[in-house]
Amino acid sequence: MNLHSYLTRLYATITSRQEIEIDSLEIEYIITGLALFTAVLRFFDDSLLLIEEQVEEQPNQTIQKLRYKYHYQDAKSHLIFRYDNVPHHPSIESFPHHKHEESKIIASEPIDLSQVLQEIDQRLYK
């Protein structure tokens, strides 16, 4: 999958969800083969998902996420969870990938936007 196809898939994943309000959505091509995708999504309960992915197309047309963050918070801006790969928890077995859940840091494999949205759906539509 090339970079354009990957970014188009992210965009389609978000815009296909008619119950989600898009507060912002930006795609910035930094240089050829490198882009930054950011979005802020609002759910019916005023919770927010802040998305950031810096992605790079590799020579074999695979996509590497250089940096990612999926930060989900309630209407009062309290963290519910955040997945990211910031290398600040070297003791976690999945380093640098991890999940913040309230005050805990949990090992986590790299995650995709569709998986994050599924987790939010499970919380919102119990």
C-alpha positions as CSV (number, residue, x, y, z in Angstrom):
1,M,0.0,0.0,0.0
2,N,1.4,3.4,-0.9
3,L,1.3,6.5,1.2
4,H,-1.6,8.1,-0.6
5,S,-3.7,4.9,-0.3
6,Y,-2.9,4.6,3.4
7,L,-3.9,8.2,4.1
8,T,-7.0,7.8,2.0
9,R,-7.9,4.7,4.1
10,L,-7.5,6.7,7.3
11,Y,-9.7,9.5,5.9
12,A,-12.4,7.0,4.7
13,T,-12.4,5.2,8.1
14,I,-13.2,8.5,9.8
15,T,-15.7,10.0,7.3
16,S,-17.6,6.7,7.0
17,R,-18.6,7.1,10.7
18,Q,-21.6,9.5,10.4
19,E,-22.1,9.6,14.2
20,I,-18.7,11.1,14.7
21,E,-18.2,14.9,14.4
22,I,-14.9,15.9,12.8
23,D,-13.6,18.9,14.7
24,S,-10.4,18.9,12.6
25,L,-8.7,16.7,10.1
26,E,-5.4,17.6,8.4
27,I,-3.0,15.8,6.1
28,E,0.4,17.4,5.7
29,Y,2.9,16.0,3.2
30,I,6.2,16.9,4.8
31,I,8.4,15.6,2.0
32,T,7.9,13.0,-0.7
33,G,7.0,9.8,1.1
34,L,6.5,11.3,4.5
35,A,3.2,12.7,5.9
36,L,1.6,13.8,9.1
37,F,-2.1,12.9,9.7
38,T,-3.9,14.7,12.5
39,A,-7.5,14.7,13.5
40,V,-9.8,15.6,16.4
41,L,-13.0,13.5,16.5
42,R,-16.0,14.3,18.8
43,F,-18.5,11.6,19.9
44,F,-22.1,12.0,21.0
45,D,-21.1,12.3,24.7
46,D,-18.6,15.0,23.9
47,S,-15.7,12.7,24.4
48,L,-12.8,13.4,22.0
49,L,-10.2,11.3,20.2
50,L,-7.1,13.1,19.2
51,I,-5.2,11.3,16.5
52,E,-1.6,11.9,15.3
53,E,0.3,9.7,12.9
54,Q,3.6,10.5,11.2
55,V,3.9,7.9,8.5
56,E,6.6,7.1,5.9
57,E,6.3,5.1,2.7
58,Q,9.1,2.5,2.5
59,P,10.8,1.5,-0.8
60,N,8.7,-1.7,-1.0
61,Q,5.5,0.5,-0.6
62,T,4.8,-0.6,2.9
63,I,3.9,2.1,5.5
64,Q,5.9,2.6,8.6
65,K,4.4,4.6,11.5
66,L,7.3,6.6,12.8
67,R,5.2,8.2,15.5
68,Y,1.6,7.8,16.6
69,K,-0.8,8.9,19.3
70,Y,-4.5,8.0,19.8
71,H,-5.6,10.0,22.9
72,Y,-9.1,9.5,24.0
73,Q,-10.6,11.7,26.7
74,D,-14.0,12.4,28.3
75,A,-16.0,15.6,28.0
76,K,-14.1,17.1,30.9
77,S,-10.7,16.5,29.3
78,H,-9.8,13.6,31.6
79,L,-7.8,10.8,30.0
80,I,-9.6,7.6,29.3
81,F,-6.8,6.0,27.4
82,R,-3.9,6.8,25.0
83,Y,-1.9,4.6,22.8
84,D,1.5,5.9,21.6
85,N,5.0,5.0,20.8
86,V,6.9,7.8,22.5
87,P,10.0,6.1,23.8
88,H,9.7,7.2,27.5
89,H,8.9,3.8,29.2
90,P,11.8,1.5,28.4
91,S,10.8,-1.0,31.1
92,I,7.6,-1.9,29.3
93,E,8.0,-5.2,27.4
94,S,6.4,-3.7,24.2
95,F,8.7,-0.7,24.3
96,P,8.3,1.8,22.7
97,H,4.6,0.9,22.1
98,H,2.3,1.3,25.2
99,K,-1.1,2.3,26.4
100,H,-1.9,4.8,29.1
101,E,-5.1,3.9,30.9
102,E,-6.0,6.4,33.7
103,S,-2.8,6.3,35.8
104,K,-1.5,3.0,34.5
105,I,1.1,2.2,31.7
106,I,0.3,-1.1,29.9
107,A,2.3,-3.0,27.3
108,S,0.6,-2.8,23.9
109,E,1.4,-3.9,20.4
110,P,1.2,-1.2,17.7
111,I,-2.5,-0.4,17.0
112,D,-4.5,0.8,14.1
113,L,-7.1,3.6,14.0
114,S,-9.9,1.1,13.3
115,Q,-9.0,-0.9,16.5
116,V,-9.0,2.3,18.5
117,L,-12.5,3.2,17.2
118,Q,-13.7,-0.4,18.1
119,E,-12.5,0.1,21.6
120,I,-14.3,3.4,21.9
121,D,-17.4,1.8,20.5
122,Q,-17.3,-0.9,23.2
123,R,-17.2,1.8,25.8
124,L,-19.9,4.0,24.3
125,Y,-22.3,1.3,23.2
126,K,-22.2,-1.2,26.0
